[in-house]
Amino acid sequence: MDVPSYGCCRAVLTIWFGVTLASCRSVGRGYAAMLMFVPALLGSLLVNTLPSQNKVGLLFSYWITSEVSKMHSGVGLI
C-alpha cells in the first residue's frame, strides 16, 4: 500500500500563497519572489555552516532545502 502523496496540495498552496503575496500592492512581485525563496536560502546556508556534529540541524536544513526545491521545480506533484 502506497503512502498518499500530498504534492499536488502542496503545489496548489504554494502557488496560491505566491500569487496572493504578489498581488499585495505593498509587497510586489519581486519581493514576493524573494520571500518565497527564503526557506531554500536559509536551508542551504545552514547546510554549509553548521558543524558536522549537529546532526539534527543538518537533517532539518537538508530537509527544508529539498522540500522547497521540490515545490519550486514541481517534482513533488506526482
N, CA, C and O atoms as a Maestro MAE file, in Angstrom:
{
 s_m_m2io_version
 :::
 2.0.0
}

f_m_ct {
 s_m_title
 :::
 protein
 m_atom[312] {
  # First column is atom index #
  i_m_mmod_type
  r_m_x_coord
  r_m_y_coord
  r_m_z_coord
  i_m_residue_number
  s_m_chain_name
  s_m_pdb_residue_name
  s_m_pdb_atom_name
  i_m_atomic_number
  :::
  1 25 0.846 -1.179 0.000 1 A "MET " " N  " 7
  2 3 0.000 0.000 0.000 1 A "MET " " CA " 6
  3 2 0.893 1.243 0.000 1 A "MET " " C  " 6
  4 15 1.771 1.398 0.848 1 A "MET " " O  " 8
  5 25 0.653 2.094 -0.940 2 A "ASP " " N  " 7
  6 3 1.459 3.303 -1.060 2 A "ASP " " CA " 6
  7 2 0.959 4.389 -0.128 2 A "ASP " " C  " 6
  8 15 -0.235 4.514 0.143 2 A "ASP " " O  " 8
  9 25 1.904 5.163 0.349 3 A "VAL " " N  " 7
  10 3 1.555 6.322 1.167 3 A "VAL " " CA " 6
  11 2 1.097 7.423 0.222 3 A "VAL " " C  " 6
  12 15 1.786 7.714 -0.755 3 A "VAL " " O  " 8
  13 25 -0.068 8.051 0.494 4 A "PRO " " N  " 7
  14 3 -0.552 9.073 -0.429 4 A "PRO " " CA " 6
  15 2 0.386 10.272 -0.469 4 A "PRO " " C  " 6
  16 15 0.931 10.693 0.552 4 A "PRO " " O  " 8
  17 25 0.560 10.802 -1.657 5 A "SER " " N  " 7
  18 3 1.422 11.960 -1.837 5 A "SER " " CA " 6
  19 2 0.568 13.218 -1.837 5 A "SER " " C  " 6
  20 15 -0.419 13.322 -2.566 5 A "SER " " O  " 8
  21 25 0.964 14.153 -1.016 6 A "TYR " " N  " 7
  22 3 0.235 15.414 -0.951 6 A "TYR " " CA " 6
  23 2 0.961 16.494 -1.728 6 A "TYR " " C  " 6
  24 15 0.843 17.679 -1.416 6 A "TYR " " O  " 8
  25 25 1.716 16.085 -2.743 7 A "GLY " " N  " 7
  26 3 2.478 17.025 -3.556 7 A "GLY " " CA " 6
  27 2 1.588 17.993 -4.310 7 A "GLY " " C  " 6
  28 15 1.928 19.166 -4.464 7 A "GLY " " O  " 8
  29 25 0.453 17.507 -4.778 8 A "CYS " " N  " 7
  30 3 -0.456 18.371 -5.525 8 A "CYS " " CA " 6
  31 2 -1.036 19.447 -4.616 8 A "CYS " " C  " 6
  32 15 -1.102 20.615 -4.998 8 A "CYS " " O  " 8
  33 25 -1.451 19.062 -3.428 9 A "CYS " " N  " 7
  34 3 -1.980 20.051 -2.477 9 A "CYS " " CA " 6
  35 2 -0.905 21.056 -2.084 9 A "CYS " " C  " 6
  36 15 -1.175 22.251 -1.960 9 A "CYS " " O  " 8
  37 25 0.302 20.569 -1.892 10 A "ARG " " N  " 7
  38 3 1.410 21.442 -1.536 10 A "ARG " " CA " 6
  39 2 1.709 22.421 -2.670 10 A "ARG " " C  " 6
  40 15 1.971 23.598 -2.426 10 A "ARG " " O  " 8
  41 25 1.667 21.929 -3.909 11 A "ALA " " N  " 7
  42 3 1.931 22.796 -5.056 11 A "ALA " " CA " 6
  43 2 0.836 23.848 -5.211 11 A "ALA " " C  " 6
  44 15 1.122 25.012 -5.492 11 A "ALA " " O  " 8
  45 25 -0.411 23.438 -5.027 12 A "VAL " " N  " 7
  46 3 -1.522 24.397 -5.137 12 A "VAL " " CA " 6
  47 2 -1.421 25.458 -4.048 12 A "VAL " " C  " 6
  48 15 -1.628 26.641 -4.317 12 A "VAL " " O  " 8
  49 25 -1.108 25.051 -2.829 13 A "LEU " " N  " 7
  50 3 -0.965 26.019 -1.742 13 A "LEU " " CA " 6
  51 2 0.214 26.955 -1.962 13 A "LEU " " C  " 6
  52 15 0.137 28.142 -1.648 13 A "LEU " " O  " 8
  53 25 1.306 26.421 -2.503 14 A "THR " " N  " 7
  54 3 2.466 27.262 -2.781 14 A "THR " " CA " 6
  55 2 2.152 28.290 -3.853 14 A "THR " " C  " 6
  56 15 2.506 29.461 -3.721 14 A "THR " " O  " 8
  57 25 1.491 27.855 -4.907 15 A "ILE " " N  " 7
  58 3 1.113 28.787 -5.974 15 A "ILE " " CA " 6
  59 2 0.127 29.819 -5.450 15 A "ILE " " C  " 6
  60 15 0.253 31.008 -5.741 15 A "ILE " " O  " 8
  61 25 -0.854 29.364 -4.677 16 A "TRP " " N  " 7
  62 3 -1.845 30.300 -4.127 16 A "TRP " " CA " 6
  63 2 -1.168 31.332 -3.223 16 A "TRP " " C  " 6
  64 15 -1.470 32.522 -3.308 16 A "TRP " " O  " 8
  65 25 -0.256 30.883 -2.360 17 A "PHE " " N  " 7
  66 3 0.428 31.799 -1.464 17 A "PHE " " CA " 6
  67 2 1.288 32.787 -2.249 17 A "PHE " " C  " 6
  68 15 1.321 33.974 -1.926 17 A "PHE " " O  " 8
  69 25 1.979 32.306 -3.271 18 A "GLY " " N  " 7
  70 3 2.809 33.190 -4.086 18 A "GLY " " CA " 6
  71 2 2.000 34.223 -4.832 18 A "GLY " " C  " 6
  72 15 2.391 35.388 -4.902 18 A "GLY " " O  " 8
  73 25 0.876 33.813 -5.390 19 A "VAL " " N  " 7
  74 3 0.013 34.751 -6.118 19 A "VAL " " CA " 6
  75 2 -0.619 35.751 -5.164 19 A "VAL " " C  " 6
  76 15 -0.709 36.938 -5.475 19 A "VAL " " O  " 8
  77 25 -1.055 35.278 -4.009 20 A "THR " " N  " 7
  78 3 -1.648 36.183 -3.017 20 A "THR " " CA " 6
  79 2 -0.621 37.191 -2.521 20 A "THR " " C  " 6
  80 15 -0.923 38.375 -2.370 20 A "THR " " O  " 8
  81 25 0.576 36.721 -2.272 21 A "LEU " " N  " 7
  82 3 1.637 37.607 -1.806 21 A "LEU " " CA " 6
  83 2 2.023 38.617 -2.881 21 A "LEU " " C  " 6
  84 15 2.255 39.787 -2.578 21 A "LEU " " O  " 8
  85 25 2.094 38.174 -4.123 22 A "ALA " " N  " 7
  86 3 2.475 39.077 -5.215 22 A "ALA " " CA " 6
  87 2 1.374 40.083 -5.545 22 A "ALA " " C  " 6
  88 15 1.655 41.158 -6.076 22 A "ALA " " O  " 8
  89 25 0.124 39.741 -5.235 23 A "SER " " N  " 7
  90 3 -0.966 40.662 -5.563 23 A "SER " " CA " 6
  91 2 -1.112 41.795 -4.561 23 A "SER " " C  " 6
  92 15 -1.839 42.755 -4.815 23 A "SER " " O  " 8
  93 25 -0.434 41.695 -3.429 24 A "CYS " " N  " 7
  94 3 -0.454 42.801 -2.472 24 A "CYS " " CA " 6
  95 2 0.358 43.954 -3.034 24 A "CYS " " C  " 6
  96 15 1.508 43.771 -3.434 24 A "CYS " " O  " 8
  97 25 -0.227 45.129 -3.068 25 A "ARG " " N  " 7
  98 3 0.464 46.286 -3.633 25 A "ARG " " CA " 6
  99 2 1.709 46.654 -2.838 25 A "ARG " " C  " 6
  100 15 2.703 47.109 -3.404 25 A "ARG " " O  " 8
  101 25 1.653 46.459 -1.533 26 A "SER " " N  " 7
  102 3 2.797 46.847 -0.709 26 A "SER " " CA " 6
  103 2 3.976 45.898 -0.857 26 A "SER " " C  " 6
  104 15 5.109 46.276 -0.562 26 A "SER " " O  " 8
  105 25 3.730 44.671 -1.308 27 A "VAL " " N  " 7
  106 3 4.799 43.681 -1.417 27 A "VAL " " CA " 6
  107 2 5.375 43.669 -2.832 27 A "VAL " " C  " 6
  108 15 6.581 43.842 -3.007 27 A "VAL " " O  " 8
  109 25 4.544 43.470 -3.823 28 A "GLY " " N  " 7
  110 3 5.010 43.423 -5.204 28 A "GLY " " CA " 6
  111 2 5.555 42.061 -5.584 28 A "GLY " " C  " 6
  112 15 5.803 41.205 -4.736 28 A "GLY " " O  " 8
  113 25 5.737 41.884 -6.901 29 A "ARG " " N  " 7
  114 3 6.170 40.578 -7.410 29 A "ARG " " CA " 6
  115 2 7.606 40.247 -7.074 29 A "ARG " " C  " 6
  116 15 7.916 39.108 -6.728 29 A "ARG " " O  " 8
  117 25 8.485 41.225 -7.171 30 A "GLY " " N  " 7
  118 3 9.899 40.963 -6.905 30 A "GLY " " CA " 6
  119 2 10.155 40.561 -5.471 30 A "GLY " " C  " 6
  120 15 10.878 39.602 -5.202 30 A "GLY " " O  " 8
  121 25 9.555 41.304 -4.544 31 A "TYR " " N  " 7
  122 3 9.723 40.968 -3.134 31 A "TYR " " CA " 6
  123 2 9.025 39.656 -2.792 31 A "TYR " " C  " 6
  124 15 9.503 38.903 -1.944 31 A "TYR " " O  " 8
  125 25 7.899 39.376 -3.444 32 A "ALA " " N  " 7
  126 3 7.207 38.108 -3.199 32 A "ALA " " CA " 6
  127 2 8.078 36.937 -3.643 32 A "ALA " " C  " 6
  128 15 8.135 35.916 -2.958 32 A "ALA " " O  " 8
  129 25 8.752 37.071 -4.777 33 A "ALA " " N  " 7
  130 3 9.642 36.002 -5.245 33 A "ALA " " CA " 6
  131 2 10.804 35.809 -4.282 33 A "ALA " " C  " 6
  132 15 11.199 34.679 -3.996 33 A "ALA " " O  " 8
  133 25 11.349 36.912 -3.783 34 A "MET " " N  " 7
  134 3 12.450 36.777 -2.818 34 A "MET " " CA " 6
  135 2 11.976 36.117 -1.530 34 A "MET " " C  " 6
  136 15 12.693 35.297 -0.957 34 A "MET " " O  " 8
  137 25 10.780 36.464 -1.069 35 A "LEU " " N  " 7
  138 3 10.252 35.861 0.155 35 A "LEU " " CA " 6
  139 2 9.978 34.360 -0.016 35 A "LEU " " C  " 6
  140 15 10.121 33.588 0.932 35 A "LEU " " O  " 8
  141 25 9.585 33.957 -1.225 36 A "MET " " N  " 7
  142 3 9.304 32.546 -1.462 36 A "MET " " CA " 6
  143 2 10.586 31.709 -1.467 36 A "MET " " C  " 6
  144 15 10.529 30.503 -1.227 36 A "MET " " O  " 8
  145 25 11.730 32.323 -1.733 37 A "PHE " " N  " 7
  146 3 12.986 31.580 -1.760 37 A "PHE " " CA " 6
  147 2 13.771 31.665 -0.461 37 A "PHE " " C  " 6
  148 15 14.849 31.079 -0.359 37 A "PHE " " O  " 8
  149 25 13.258 32.378 0.530 38 A "VAL " " N  " 7
  150 3 13.963 32.499 1.808 38 A "VAL " " CA " 6
  151 2 14.183 31.138 2.481 38 A "VAL " " C  " 6
  152 15 15.289 30.898 2.963 38 A "VAL " " O  " 8
  153 25 13.195 30.234 2.542 39 A "PRO " " N  " 7
  154 3 13.463 28.935 3.181 39 A "PRO " " CA " 6
  155 2 14.565 28.135 2.484 39 A "PRO " " C  " 6
  156 15 15.364 27.479 3.153 39 A "PRO " " O  " 8
  157 25 14.618 28.180 1.156 40 A "ALA " " N  " 7
  158 3 15.670 27.453 0.439 40 A "ALA " " CA " 6
  159 2 17.034 28.057 0.723 40 A "ALA " " C  " 6
  160 15 18.008 27.331 0.922 40 A "ALA " " O  " 8
  161 25 17.110 29.371 0.744 41 A "LEU " " N  " 7
  162 3 18.382 30.028 1.045 41 A "LEU " " CA " 6
  163 2 18.819 29.747 2.475 41 A "LEU " " C  " 6
  164 15 19.994 29.484 2.729 41 A "LEU " " O  " 8
  165 25 17.886 29.803 3.398 42 A "LEU " " N  " 7
  166 3 18.202 29.522 4.792 42 A "LEU " " CA " 6
  167 2 18.694 28.087 4.966 42 A "LEU " " C  " 6
  168 15 19.679 27.846 5.664 42 A "LEU " " O  " 8
  169 25 18.016 27.145 4.337 43 A "GLY " " N  " 7
  170 3 18.423 25.752 4.434 43 A "GLY " " CA " 6
  171 2 19.797 25.502 3.840 43 A "GLY " " C  " 6
  172 15 20.597 24.764 4.414 43 A "GLY " " O  " 8
  173 25 20.077 26.109 2.695 44 A "SER " " N  " 7
  174 3 21.392 25.895 2.085 44 A "SER " " CA " 6
  175 2 22.499 26.561 2.892 44 A "SER " " C  " 6
  176 15 23.605 26.027 2.980 44 A "SER " " O  " 8
  177 25 22.217 27.718 3.481 45 A "LEU " " N  " 7
  178 3 23.215 28.351 4.343 45 A "LEU " " CA " 6
  179 2 23.489 27.504 5.584 45 A "LEU " " C  " 6
  180 15 24.635 27.367 6.011 45 A "LEU " " O  " 8
  181 25 22.436 26.941 6.152 46 A "LEU " " N  " 7
  182 3 22.618 26.095 7.334 46 A "LEU " " CA " 6
  183 2 23.388 24.831 7.013 46 A "LEU " " C  " 6
  184 15 24.218 24.398 7.811 46 A "LEU " " O  " 8
  185 25 23.130 24.226 5.854 47 A "VAL " " N  " 7
  186 3 23.863 23.019 5.474 47 A "VAL " " CA " 6
  187 2 25.352 23.323 5.361 47 A "VAL " " C  " 6
  188 15 26.189 22.509 5.748 47 A "VAL " " O  " 8
  189 25 25.673 24.485 4.835 48 A "ASN " " N  " 7
  190 3 27.083 24.822 4.630 48 A "ASN " " CA " 6
  191 2 27.781 25.345 5.876 48 A "ASN " " C  " 6
  192 15 29.008 25.276 5.954 48 A "ASN " " O  " 8
  193 25 27.045 25.866 6.853 49 A "THR " " N  " 7
  194 3 27.694 26.486 8.002 49 A "THR " " CA " 6
  195 2 27.613 25.678 9.293 49 A "THR " " C  " 6
  196 15 28.436 25.878 10.186 49 A "THR " " O  " 8
  197 25 26.653 24.778 9.416 50 A "LEU " " N  " 7
  198 3 26.544 24.000 10.654 50 A "LEU " " CA " 6
  199 2 27.689 23.002 10.762 50 A "LEU " " C  " 6
  200 15 28.122 22.441 9.756 50 A "LEU " " O  " 8
  201 25 28.177 22.781 11.964 51 A "PRO " " N  " 7
  202 3 29.244 21.776 12.136 51 A "PRO " " CA " 6
  203 2 28.693 20.364 11.938 51 A "PRO " " C  " 6
  204 15 27.495 20.124 12.091 51 A "PRO " " O  " 8
  205 25 29.571 19.454 11.603 52 A "SER " " N  " 7
  206 3 29.132 18.084 11.318 52 A "SER " " CA " 6
  207 2 28.617 17.359 12.560 52 A "SER " " C  " 6
  208 15 27.964 16.324 12.429 52 A "SER " " O  " 8
  209 25 28.891 17.870 13.761 53 A "GLN " " N  " 7
  210 3 28.393 17.246 14.985 53 A "GLN " " CA " 6
  211 2 26.901 17.529 15.204 53 A "GLN " " C  " 6
  212 15 26.233 16.799 15.936 53 A "GLN " " O  " 8
  213 25 26.389 18.570 14.580 54 A "ASN " " N  " 7
  214 3 24.989 18.946 14.750 54 A "ASN " " CA " 6
  215 2 24.134 18.168 13.743 54 A "ASN " " C  " 6
  216 15 23.726 18.711 12.716 54 A "ASN " " O  " 8
  217 25 23.872 16.908 14.044 55 A "LYS " " N  " 7
  218 3 23.165 16.014 13.116 55 A "LYS " " CA " 6
  219 2 21.713 16.431 12.898 55 A "LYS " " C  " 6
  220 15 21.223 16.384 11.770 55 A "LYS " " O  " 8
  221 25 21.021 16.837 13.956 56 A "VAL " " N  " 7
  222 3 19.606 17.212 13.830 56 A "VAL " " CA " 6
  223 2 19.464 18.484 13.012 56 A "VAL " " C  " 6
  224 15 18.575 18.582 12.166 56 A "VAL " " O  " 8
  225 25 20.318 19.446 13.253 57 A "GLY " " N  " 7
  226 3 20.273 20.693 12.490 57 A "GLY " " CA " 6
  227 2 20.569 20.473 11.018 57 A "GLY " " C  " 6
  228 15 19.928 21.073 10.156 57 A "GLY " " O  " 8
  229 25 21.545 19.609 10.727 58 A "LEU " " N  " 7
  230 3 21.864 19.300 9.335 58 A "LEU " " CA " 6
  231 2 20.722 18.559 8.652 58 A "LEU " " C  " 6
  232 15 20.406 18.822 7.491 58 A "LEU " " O  " 8
  233 25 20.108 17.636 9.378 59 A "LEU " " N  " 7
  234 3 18.978 16.897 8.817 59 A "LEU " " CA " 6
  235 2 17.823 17.833 8.499 59 A "LEU " " C  " 6
  236 15 17.234 17.745 7.421 59 A "LEU " " O  " 8
  237 25 17.491 18.732 9.427 60 A "PHE " " N  " 7
  238 3 16.404 19.674 9.204 60 A "PHE " " CA " 6
  239 2 16.718 20.619 8.050 60 A "PHE " " C  " 6
  240 15 15.856 20.872 7.208 60 A "PHE " " O  " 8
  241 25 17.939 21.142 8.000 61 A "SER " " N  " 7
  242 3 18.279 22.087 6.945 61 A "SER " " CA " 6
  243 2 18.299 21.398 5.585 61 A "SER " " C  " 6
  244 15 17.897 21.997 4.587 61 A "SER " " O  " 8
  245 25 18.760 20.152 5.528 62 A "TYR " " N  " 7
  246 3 18.715 19.402 4.271 62 A "TYR " " CA " 6
  247 2 17.267 19.138 3.860 62 A "TYR " " C  " 6
  248 15 16.924 19.253 2.683 62 A "TYR " " O  " 8
  249 25 16.422 18.787 4.820 63 A "TRP " " N  " 7
  250 3 15.018 18.507 4.521 63 A "TRP " " CA " 6
  251 2 14.315 19.745 3.990 63 A "TRP " " C  " 6
  252 15 13.610 19.669 2.984 63 A "TRP " " O  " 8
  253 25 14.497 20.890 4.653 64 A "ILE " " N  " 7
  254 3 13.792 22.088 4.215 64 A "ILE " " CA " 6
  255 2 14.290 22.552 2.847 64 A "ILE " " C  " 6
  256 15 13.510 23.071 2.048 64 A "ILE " " O  " 8
  257 25 15.575 22.370 2.572 65 A "THR " " N  " 7
  258 3 16.104 22.731 1.261 65 A "THR " " CA " 6
  259 2 15.522 21.839 0.176 65 A "THR " " C  " 6
  260 15 15.156 22.325 -0.894 65 A "THR " " O  " 8
  261 25 15.433 20.546 0.436 66 A "SER " " N  " 7
  262 3 14.902 19.635 -0.575 66 A "SER " " CA " 6
  263 2 13.402 19.822 -0.768 66 A "SER " " C  " 6
  264 15 12.914 19.720 -1.894 66 A "SER " " O  " 8
  265 25 12.667 20.090 0.294 67 A "GLU " " N  " 7
  266 3 11.226 20.294 0.161 67 A "GLU " " CA " 6
  267 2 10.912 21.556 -0.634 67 A "GLU " " C  " 6
  268 15 10.026 21.547 -1.488 67 A "GLU " " O  " 8
  269 25 11.621 22.626 -0.362 68 A "VAL " " N  " 7
  270 3 11.373 23.871 -1.073 68 A "VAL " " CA " 6
  271 2 11.768 23.735 -2.533 68 A "VAL " " C  " 6
  272 15 11.069 24.240 -3.411 68 A "VAL " " O  " 8
  273 25 12.879 23.059 -2.806 69 A "SER " " N  " 7
  274 3 13.272 22.894 -4.205 69 A "SER " " CA " 6
  275 2 12.282 21.995 -4.950 69 A "SER " " C  " 6
  276 15 12.065 22.179 -6.148 69 A "SER " " O  " 8
  277 25 11.675 21.020 -4.249 70 A "LYS " " N  " 7
  278 3 10.648 20.194 -4.884 70 A "LYS " " CA " 6
  279 2 9.422 21.025 -5.221 70 A "LYS " " C  " 6
  280 15 8.811 20.843 -6.273 70 A "LYS " " O  " 8
  281 25 9.060 21.949 -4.315 71 A "MET " " N  " 7
  282 3 7.886 22.779 -4.557 71 A "MET " " CA " 6
  283 2 8.093 23.699 -5.754 71 A "MET " " C  " 6
  284 15 7.178 23.901 -6.552 71 A "MET " " O  " 8
  285 25 9.288 24.254 -5.877 72 A "HIS " " N  " 7
  286 3 9.538 25.196 -6.959 72 A "HIS " " CA " 6
  287 2 9.780 24.509 -8.298 72 A "HIS " " C  " 6
  288 15 9.550 25.108 -9.348 72 A "HIS " " O  " 8
  289 25 10.238 23.267 -8.276 73 A "SER " " N  " 7
  290 3 10.500 22.579 -9.535 73 A "SER " " CA " 6
  291 2 9.335 21.726 -10.000 73 A "SER " " C  " 6
  292 15 9.291 21.322 -11.162 73 A "SER " " O  " 8
  293 25 8.387 21.443 -9.110 74 A "GLY " " N  " 7
  294 3 7.230 20.636 -9.481 74 A "GLY " " CA " 6
  295 2 7.486 19.154 -9.397 74 A "GLY " " C  " 6
  296 15 6.671 18.380 -9.900 74 A "GLY " " O  " 8
  297 25 8.580 18.706 -8.784 75 A "VAL " " N  " 7
  298 3 8.899 17.286 -8.698 75 A "VAL " " CA " 6
  299 2 7.914 16.564 -7.798 75 A "VAL " " C  " 6
  300 15 7.560 15.420 -8.083 75 A "VAL " " O  " 8
  301 25 7.467 17.180 -6.739 76 A "GLY " " N  " 7
  302 3 6.573 16.529 -5.788 76 A "GLY " " CA " 6
  303 2 5.118 16.504 -6.187 76 A "GLY " " C  " 6
  304 15 4.253 16.295 -5.337 76 A "GLY " " O  " 8
  305 25 4.822 16.712 -7.460 77 A "LEU " " N  " 7
  306 3 3.424 16.773 -7.895 77 A "LEU " " CA " 6
  307 2 2.803 15.413 -8.111 77 A "LEU " " C  " 6
  308 15 1.578 15.307 -8.176 77 A "LEU " " O  " 8
  309 25 3.599 14.374 -8.224 78 A "ILE " " N  " 7
  310 3 3.042 13.055 -8.514 78 A "ILE " " CA " 6
  311 2 3.002 12.212 -7.266 78 A "ILE " " C  " 6
  312 15 2.562 11.063 -7.311 78 A "ILE " " O  " 8
  :::
 }
 m_bond[311] {
  # First column is bond index #
  i_m_from
  i_m_to
  i_m_order
  :::
  1 1 2 1
  2 2 3 1
  3 3 4 2
  4 3 5 1
  5 5 6 1
  6 6 7 1
  7 7 8 2
  8 7 9 1
  9 9 10 1
  10 10 11 1
  11 11 12 2
  12 11 13 1
  13 13 14 1
  14 14 15 1
  15 15 16 2
  16 15 17 1
  17 17 18 1
  18 18 19 1
  19 19 20 2
  20 19 21 1
  21 21 22 1
  22 22 23 1
  23 23 24 2
  24 23 25 1
  25 25 26 1
  26 26 27 1
  27 27 28 2
  28 27 29 1
  29 29 30 1
  30 30 31 1
  31 31 32 2
  32 31 33 1
  33 33 34 1
  34 34 35 1
  35 35 36 2
  36 35 37 1
  37 37 38 1
  38 38 39 1
  39 39 40 2
  40 39 41 1
  41 41 42 1
  42 42 43 1
  43 43 44 2
  44 43 45 1
  45 45 46 1
  46 46 47 1
  47 47 48 2
  48 47 49 1
  49 49 50 1
  50 50 51 1
  51 51 52 2
  52 51 53 1
  53 53 54 1
  54 54 55 1
  55 55 56 2
  56 55 57 1
  57 57 58 1
  58 58 59 1
  59 59 60 2
  60 59 61 1
  61 61 62 1
  62 62 63 1
  63 63 64 2
  64 63 65 1
  65 65 66 1
  66 66 67 1
  67 67 68 2
  68 67 69 1
  69 69 70 1
  70 70 71 1
  71 71 72 2
  72 71 73 1
  73 73 74 1
  74 74 75 1
  75 75 76 2
  76 75 77 1
  77 77 78 1
  78 78 79 1
  79 79 80 2
  80 79 81 1
  81 81 82 1
  82 82 83 1
  83 83 84 2
  84 83 85 1
  85 85 86 1
  86 86 87 1
  87 87 88 2
  88 87 89 1
  89 89 90 1
  90 90 91 1
  91 91 92 2
  92 91 93 1
  93 93 94 1
  94 94 95 1
  95 95 96 2
  96 95 97 1
  97 97 98 1
  98 98 99 1
  99 99 100 2
  100 99 101 1
  101 101 102 1
  102 102 103 1
  103 103 104 2
  104 103 105 1
  105 105 106 1
  106 106 107 1
  107 107 108 2
  108 107 109 1
  109 109 110 1
  110 110 111 1
  111 111 112 2
  112 111 113 1
  113 113 114 1
  114 114 115 1
  115 115 116 2
  116 115 117 1
  117 117 118 1
  118 118 119 1
  119 119 120 2
  120 119 121 1
  121 121 122 1
  122 122 123 1
  123 123 124 2
  124 123 125 1
  125 125 126 1
  126 126 127 1
  127 127 128 2
  128 127 129 1
  129 129 130 1
  130 130 131 1
  131 131 132 2
  132 131 133 1
  133 133 134 1
  134 134 135 1
  135 135 136 2
  136 135 137 1
  137 137 138 1
  138 138 139 1
  139 139 140 2
  140 139 141 1
  141 141 142 1
  142 142 143 1
  143 143 144 2
  144 143 145 1
  145 145 146 1
  146 146 147 1
  147 147 148 2
  148 147 149 1
  149 149 150 1
  150 150 151 1
  151 151 152 2
  152 151 153 1
  153 153 154 1
  154 154 155 1
  155 155 156 2
  156 155 157 1
  157 157 158 1
  158 158 159 1
  159 159 160 2
  160 159 161 1
  161 161 162 1
  162 162 163 1
  163 163 164 2
  164 163 165 1
  165 165 166 1
  166 166 167 1
  167 167 168 2
  168 167 169 1
  169 169 170 1
  170 170 171 1
  171 171 172 2
  172 171 173 1
  173 173 174 1
  174 174 175 1
  175 175 176 2
  176 175 177 1
  177 177 178 1
  178 178 179 1
  179 179 180 2
  180 179 181 1
  181 181 182 1
  182 182 183 1
  183 183 184 2
  184 183 185 1
  185 185 186 1
  186 186 187 1
  187 187 188 2
  188 187 189 1
  189 189 190 1
  190 190 191 1
  191 191 192 2
  192 191 193 1
  193 193 194 1
  194 194 195 1
  195 195 196 2
  196 195 197 1
  197 197 198 1
  198 198 199 1
  199 199 200 2
  200 199 201 1
  201 201 202 1
  202 202 203 1
  203 203 204 2
  204 203 205 1
  205 205 206 1
  206 206 207 1
  207 207 208 2
  208 207 209 1
  209 209 210 1
  210 210 211 1
  211 211 212 2
  212 211 213 1
  213 213 214 1
  214 214 215 1
  215 215 216 2
  216 215 217 1
  217 217 218 1
  218 218 219 1
  219 219 220 2
  220 219 221 1
  221 221 222 1
  222 222 223 1
  223 223 224 2
  224 223 225 1
  225 225 226 1
  226 226 227 1
  227 227 228 2
  228 227 229 1
  229 229 230 1
  230 230 231 1
  231 231 232 2
  232 231 233 1
  233 233 234 1
  234 234 235 1
  235 235 236 2
  236 235 237 1
  237 237 238 1
  238 238 239 1
  239 239 240 2
  240 239 241 1
  241 241 242 1
  242 242 243 1
  243 243 244 2
  244 243 245 1
  245 245 246 1
  246 246 247 1
  247 247 248 2
  248 247 249 1
  249 249 250 1
  250 250 251 1
  251 251 252 2
  252 251 253 1
  253 253 254 1
  254 254 255 1
  255 255 256 2
  256 255 257 1
  257 257 258 1
  258 258 259 1
  259 259 260 2
  260 259 261 1
  261 261 262 1
  262 262 263 1
  263 263 264 2
  264 263 265 1
  265 265 266 1
  266 266 267 1
  267 267 268 2
  268 267 269 1
  269 269 270 1
  270 270 271 1
  271 271 272 2
  272 271 273 1
  273 273 274 1
  274 274 275 1
  275 275 276 2
  276 275 277 1
  277 277 278 1
  278 278 279 1
  279 279 280 2
  280 279 281 1
  281 281 282 1
  282 282 283 1
  283 283 284 2
  284 283 285 1
  285 285 286 1
  286 286 287 1
  287 287 288 2
  288 287 289 1
  289 289 290 1
  290 290 291 1
  291 291 292 2
  292 291 293 1
  293 293 294 1
  294 294 295 1
  295 295 296 2
  296 295 297 1
  297 297 298 1
  298 298 299 1
  299 299 300 2
  300 299 301 1
  301 301 302 1
  302 302 303 1
  303 303 304 2
  304 303 305 1
  305 305 306 1
  306 306 307 1
  307 307 308 2
  308 307 309 1
  309 309 310 1
  310 310 311 1
  311 311 312 2
  :::
 }
}
